[in-house]
C-alpha cells in the first residue's frame, strides 16, 4: 500500500485532501482519522503517534487514515522515523502527505510514495488522449519486448506517455471507494520503478532510454 504525496500550493492540496476523504465517506474529525493541520508540530513524537494509529483496527471506517496538510518543515529525523510506517502501511491504510515541493524530502521517502502534482484542469491531457494511452498500455502489457520498443520509438510525446503510465498503474491500485487494493508483487515493484523514472526524467535523463527500460521491466499481463 502506497502513501500519497500531494504537491501543490496549500489551498489546492487541502481541497484535494477533502475530496479524497469524501470519496471514502470521511471528514475531519473522525475516530479513524489522524489529521495534522498546517503548522502542526511534526517530530519524532508525532511519527510514533502515526505508527500507533495505523496499528489499531478501525472503529467505523474500512481502514485507518492519516493526513498531514503540510510536511515542508518536517525534519530529516522525523522523516526517517516515518519511513517504516510508510513502507508497511496496512492493506486499507491511507496516508496522505502534502507539500509545496519535493525539495525537502529524503530520497527514501520520495521513492516510497505516490507523488501527485496537483495542477490546473487546463494543464491536463484531453480525455481522448487519456483513453488512447490507456488502450495502448493495455496492449503493451500483452506484447513482446521488441514490440514495446517499436511503440516507444514511434511515440511523439514521450514525456506525456510517462505520466500516462504512472497514472494508469496507480489508478489500478484504487478501489471505487478510494482505498488501496491488494496488488501482485510485480505490479507494486513496477510502480516503484515508475516513481524512480519520474525522478530520472526531472534530472534530464534521456526520456527514450527511461521508457525503454520501463518496457523491459513492465509486467506481462497473463
KATA-V117500 format. One record per residue. N is the residue number from 0. SS is DSSP state (2 for helix, 1 for strand, 0 for the rest). Layout:
N/SS + N/SS
This chain:
0/0 + 1/0 + 2/1 + 3/1 + 4/1 + 5/1 + 6/1 + 7/0 + 8/0 + 9/2 + 10/2 + 11/2 + 12/2 + 13/2 + 14/2 + 15/2 + 16/2 + 17/2 + 18/2 + 19/2 + 20/2 + 21/2 + 22/2 + 23/0 + 24/0 + 25/0 + 26/0 + 27/0 + 28/0 + 29/0 + 30/0 + 31/0 + 32/1 + 33/1 + 34/1 + 35/1 + 36/0 + 37/0 + 38/0 + 39/0 + 40/0 + 41/0 + 42/0 + 43/2 + 44/2 + 45/2 + 46/2 + 47/2 + 48/2 + 49/2 + 50/2 + 51/2 + 52/2 + 53/2 + 54/2 + 55/0 + 56/0 + 57/0 + 58/0 + 59/0 + 60/0 + 61/0 + 62/0 + 63/0 + 64/1 + 65/1 + 66/1 + 67/1 + 68/0 + 69/0 + 70/0 + 71/0 + 72/0 + 73/0 + 74/0 + 75/2 + 76/2 + 77/2 + 78/2 + 79/2 + 80/2 + 81/2 + 82/2 + 83/2 + 84/2 + 85/2 + 86/2 + 87/0 + 88/0 + 89/0 + 90/0 + 91/0 + 92/0 + 93/1 + 94/1 + 95/1 + 96/1 + 97/1 + 98/1 + 99/0 + 100/0 + 101/0 + 102/0 + 103/0 + 104/0 + 105/0 + 106/2 + 107/2 + 108/2 + 109/2 + 110/0 + 111/0 + 112/1 + 113/1 + 114/1 + 115/1 + 116/1 + 117/0 + 118/0 + 119/0 + 120/2 + 121/2 + 122/2 + 123/0 + 124/0 + 125/0 + 126/2 + 127/2 + 128/2 + 129/2 + 130/2 + 131/2 + 132/2 + 133/2 + 134/2 + 135/2 + 136/2 + 137/2 + 138/2 + 139/2 + 140/0 + 141/0 + 142/0 + 143/0 + 144/2 + 145/2 + 146/2 + 147/2 + 148/2 + 149/2 + 150/2 + 151/2 + 152/2 + 153/2 + 154/0 + 155/0 + 156/0 + 157/2 + 158/2 + 159/2 + 160/2 + 161/2 + 162/2 + 163/2 + 164/2 + 165/2 + 166/2 + 167/2 + 168/2 + 169/2 + 170/2 + 171/0 + 172/0 + 173/1 + 174/0 + 175/0 + 176/0 + 177/0 + 178/0 + 179/1 + 180/0 + 181/0 + 182/0 + 183/0 + 184/2 + 185/2 + 186/2 + 187/2 + 188/2 + 189/2 + 190/2 + 191/2 + 192/2 + 193/2 + 194/2 + 195/2 + 196/2 + 197/2 + 198/2 + 199/2 + 200/2 + 201/2 + 202/0 + 203/0 + 204/0 + 205/0 + 206/2 + 207/2 + 208/2 + 209/2 + 210/2 + 211/2 + 212/2 + 213/2 + 214/2 + 215/2 + 216/2 + 217/0 + 218/0 + 219/0 + 220/0 + 221/0
